[in-house]
Amino acid sequence: MNRPPHSATPDPSGADRSGSGEHTGEQDGPPVPTRRRVVRRRILITTGSLLGLGALTGGAYGVNYALVYRDRKLSNVGELDFRNPVAVPRLLEPEKDKRGRRHFTLKARTGTSSLVPGKKTPTWGINGPFLGPTLRARRGDTVSVTFSNGLPETTTLHWHGMHLPAEFDGGPHQAVAPGEVWRPSWRLDQPAATLWYHPHPHGKTADHVTRGIAGLFLIEDEHSQGSGLPHTYGVDDVPLILQDRAFQDDGSLSLRGVSFLEELAGAGSLGVLGDNIFVNGTANPHLKVTTRLVRLRVLNGSNARVYNLGLTDGRAFHLVAQESGLLPAPLRLRRLQLAPAERAEIVVPFEPGEKTVLRSYPPDLGVGFPNGRLDGGEDTFDLLQFRAAEKLRGSGELPTELPGAPEPVKASDSARTRKFELSGIQINGRSMDMNRIDQVAPARAVELWDVQGIDGVPHSFHVHGTSFSVVSYDGGPVPERLRGLKDTVYLRPQETVRLAVPIPEYVDPATPYMFHCHMLKHEDQGMMGQFTVVKPGTERSAPRRVPGGHH
């Protein structure tokens, strides 16, 4: 599907509003009564003109709003023939260097991609023109990366979900200028999980992700391959990076996603909500199934869109892992909602010869009229068709328990509680300042973070450098689908989510981690803060400014 994007058109009410000049010279005649009548007449004429113009302007706005609202209920159902085999990102295993480290060589580069039929789209990628390879390493490995920036802009490479020192996190303070090289190195010390990487330059993250920089980072451990789950990469263990895109008429990517008139009506407040859906960079895709069970590692890699996943024939599937690790046991579901940056591992059963489609049904955003529609809450998209072979391998039996699932994070009764209110482009009434440290936390403590969006707008809250457990959701019990270790959570407007957050072990009073909304437009506009990790007992004396004046 490739709907031509709306083009910006002049404001229908944009006639010259300056009015005619007014003669102010003295006139003959009785001075006071006549002058008063003239002034009254002019006030009435002016008032009538302004009211008429206001009515015209209001009417034009109403017509524009009605047209935009009508057209913002998006769907591609019935429009796809699923003709393209879904691309499976290349699996990049690390090379072992002389020091025993597992080494990855990555380069950000420009290129062109065939995303729109008959047109070439300028794109960015890692080790290729669009997206990047899947990285894989094991718990206990010391990994090192040589990341070179071949882009025309300064960028970063953030290891989303990774537990590592702040100086190697790849956030906005680890900027890499064009032509420069960044060489982070750290030890993997967390359970098996599906993580990802993406750019994180201050104020430009949405643009850089939209252009195509993203990929998965898989961590394996002593339990993961013996869990009984499918684990042959690209065969029965398949990554699915879900992303939407909007395009200009020439096939180039739209970085705004909306026209002027659509923005005037309130669309685009979350960021780009495109009507073209890609899976691993493939439009109109299908996956050939050769086994009775398929494990799908699903990443919502979109800037703002929330997906509500289900299969069109109504079959159930099993959730086996959240962002940061396996669940203790598979959870049977028919729907799974994922906000931007959330990941999930699901296992889908198949029978020989059958077909079904992975669809995103209208998500429950918790937002009423009119933003429910404008923010994508009424959209329906077919994502990927599954085509099972006539003969399938395997037994189709899932284990009832999953060894190696991490324990939930628990906070003590005396744990410190912090409050985070997201509104407009601010957290706790402050917009992002690269030089300001917003929170200081003691290493290895477990804290309670109460996070709430108070502005009536959807948000997706992410914490760098750690993984948390959801303790309560709007004061009630945690939905089953949110149990397990996470690093990102969706915030319904006005509802408070309580998180048990383990503070990282890596002490560094000078280099902060980030916490922010992962609706990338919100992040870029300032809905982000910084926290440092210090030796317990030194919180009061720790710096509240970033040394060196980073920008």
GILINMO-V157668 format. One record per helix or strand of 3 or more residues. SS is the DSSP state (helix for helix, strand for strand). FROM is the first residue (numbers start at 1). LEN is the number of residues. If there is no record, write none. Layout:
ss: {SS & SS}
from: {FROM & FROM}
len: {LEN & LEN}
//
This chain:
ss: {helix & strand & strand & strand & strand & strand & strand & helix & strand & strand & helix & strand & strand & helix & strand & strand & strand & strand & strand & strand & strand & strand & strand & helix & strand & strand & strand & strand & strand & strand & helix & strand & strand & strand & helix & strand}
from: {31 & 91 & 102 & 119 & 134 & 142 & 158 & 166 & 185 & 193 & 205 & 214 & 237 & 260 & 276 & 285 & 293 & 307 & 317 & 325 & 336 & 343 & 355 & 371 & 380 & 417 & 439 & 446 & 459 & 468 & 480 & 488 & 496 & 508 & 520 & 528}
len: {41 & 3 & 15 & 8 & 5 & 8 & 3 & 3 & 3 & 6 & 7 & 7 & 9 & 5 & 4 & 7 & 8 & 5 & 6 & 9 & 3 & 7 & 7 & 4 & 14 & 7 & 4 & 8 & 5 & 6 & 3 & 4 & 7 & 10 & 6 & 7}
//
